[in-house]
Amino acid sequence: MANLLVRNIDDCLVQRLRERAASHGRSAEAEHREILSKALGGTARKSFAEVLMTMPNVGEDADFLRIEDSDEAARVPG
């Protein structure tokens, strides 16, 4: 694993990092890793159910019936 050295960080920011780390029960270094991981780690994959939940609720159920499930199937050439 690589090491990362960050220079010229404002003292107030370092103090806030220490306080945040303490509130999460970890070292400032571990907190720093966690912050970087969340910020840059990429997007988490969504489950199929989560993707479905993002779809808008539009139309009526009848709008989405399969043609072969209705009387309209006889009128469709094919």
KOLVEX-186677 format. One record per residue (C-alpha): residue number from 1; residue in three letters; y, z, x. Coordinates in nm, 2 decimals. Layout:
<nodes>
+------+------+--------+--------+--------+
: resi : resn :  north :     up :   east :
+------+------+--------+--------+--------+
:  NUM :  ala :      Y :      Z :      X :
...
+------+------+--------+--------+--------+
</nodes>
This chain:
<nodes>
+------+------+--------+--------+--------+
: resi : resn :  north :     up :   east :
+------+------+--------+--------+--------+
:    1 :  met :   0.00 :   0.00 :   0.00 :
:    2 :  ala :   0.35 :  -0.07 :   0.11 :
:    3 :  asn :   0.63 :   0.19 :   0.17 :
:    4 :  leu :   0.98 :   0.15 :   0.02 :
:    5 :  leu :   1.29 :   0.31 :   0.17 :
:    6 :  val :   1.60 :   0.31 :  -0.04 :
:    7 :  arg :   1.92 :   0.39 :   0.14 :
:    8 :  asn :   2.27 :   0.50 :   0.02 :
:    9 :  ile :   2.17 :   0.65 :  -0.31 :
:   10 :  asp :   2.44 :   0.86 :  -0.47 :
:   11 :  asp :   2.36 :   1.23 :  -0.45 :
:   12 :  cys :   2.40 :   1.27 :  -0.83 :
:   13 :  leu :   2.14 :   1.01 :  -0.89 :
:   14 :  val :   1.90 :   1.18 :  -0.65 :
:   15 :  gln :   1.95 :   1.51 :  -0.83 :
:   16 :  arg :   1.88 :   1.35 :  -1.16 :
:   17 :  leu :   1.57 :   1.20 :  -1.02 :
:   18 :  arg :   1.46 :   1.54 :  -0.90 :
:   19 :  glu :   1.53 :   1.70 :  -1.24 :
:   20 :  arg :   1.35 :   1.43 :  -1.42 :
:   21 :  ala :   1.05 :   1.46 :  -1.19 :
:   22 :  ala :   1.04 :   1.84 :  -1.24 :
:   23 :  ser :   1.05 :   1.79 :  -1.62 :
:   24 :  his :   0.74 :   1.57 :  -1.59 :
:   25 :  gly :   0.57 :   1.80 :  -1.34 :
:   26 :  arg :   0.56 :   1.57 :  -1.05 :
:   27 :  ser :   0.73 :   1.51 :  -0.72 :
:   28 :  ala :   1.05 :   1.30 :  -0.69 :
:   29 :  glu :   0.85 :   1.04 :  -0.50 :
:   30 :  ala :   0.59 :   1.02 :  -0.78 :
:   31 :  glu :   0.87 :   1.00 :  -1.04 :
:   32 :  his :   1.03 :   0.72 :  -0.84 :
:   33 :  arg :   0.70 :   0.53 :  -0.84 :
:   34 :  glu :   0.66 :   0.58 :  -1.21 :
:   35 :  ile :   1.01 :   0.45 :  -1.28 :
:   36 :  leu :   0.95 :   0.15 :  -1.07 :
:   37 :  ser :   0.62 :   0.08 :  -1.22 :
:   38 :  lys :   0.75 :   0.10 :  -1.58 :
:   39 :  ala :   1.06 :  -0.12 :  -1.49 :
:   40 :  leu :   0.88 :  -0.38 :  -1.29 :
:   41 :  gly :   0.51 :  -0.35 :  -1.37 :
:   42 :  gly :   0.51 :  -0.63 :  -1.62 :
:   43 :  thr :   0.45 :  -0.63 :  -1.99 :
:   44 :  ala :   0.15 :  -0.45 :  -2.14 :
:   45 :  arg :  -0.09 :  -0.67 :  -2.33 :
:   46 :  lys :  -0.06 :  -0.62 :  -2.71 :
:   47 :  ser :  -0.37 :  -0.58 :  -2.92 :
:   48 :  phe :  -0.45 :  -0.84 :  -3.19 :
:   49 :  ala :  -0.35 :  -0.59 :  -3.45 :
:   50 :  glu :  -0.01 :  -0.53 :  -3.28 :
:   51 :  val :   0.06 :  -0.90 :  -3.27 :
:   52 :  leu :  -0.03 :  -0.94 :  -3.64 :
:   53 :  met :   0.20 :  -0.65 :  -3.72 :
:   54 :  thr :   0.50 :  -0.84 :  -3.57 :
:   55 :  met :   0.45 :  -1.14 :  -3.80 :
:   56 :  pro :   0.70 :  -1.14 :  -4.09 :
:   57 :  asn :   0.57 :  -1.06 :  -4.44 :
:   58 :  val :   0.67 :  -1.39 :  -4.61 :
:   59 :  gly :   0.52 :  -1.59 :  -4.90 :
:   60 :  glu :   0.26 :  -1.50 :  -5.16 :
:   61 :  asp :  -0.11 :  -1.46 :  -5.09 :
:   62 :  ala :  -0.17 :  -1.78 :  -5.30 :
:   63 :  asp :   0.04 :  -1.97 :  -5.05 :
:   64 :  phe :  -0.22 :  -1.90 :  -4.78 :
:   65 :  leu :  -0.54 :  -1.98 :  -4.98 :
:   66 :  arg :  -0.77 :  -2.23 :  -4.82 :
:   67 :  ile :  -0.78 :  -2.56 :  -5.01 :
:   68 :  glu :  -1.15 :  -2.55 :  -5.05 :
:   69 :  asp :  -1.12 :  -2.21 :  -5.21 :
:   70 :  ser :  -0.92 :  -2.35 :  -5.50 :
:   71 :  asp :  -0.95 :  -2.62 :  -5.77 :
:   72 :  glu :  -0.71 :  -2.84 :  -5.56 :
:   73 :  ala :  -1.00 :  -2.93 :  -5.32 :
:   74 :  ala :  -1.11 :  -3.21 :  -5.56 :
:   75 :  arg :  -0.77 :  -3.37 :  -5.54 :
:   76 :  val :  -0.76 :  -3.38 :  -5.16 :
:   77 :  pro :  -0.89 :  -3.71 :  -5.01 :
:   78 :  gly :  -1.14 :  -3.67 :  -4.74 :
+------+------+--------+--------+--------+
</nodes>
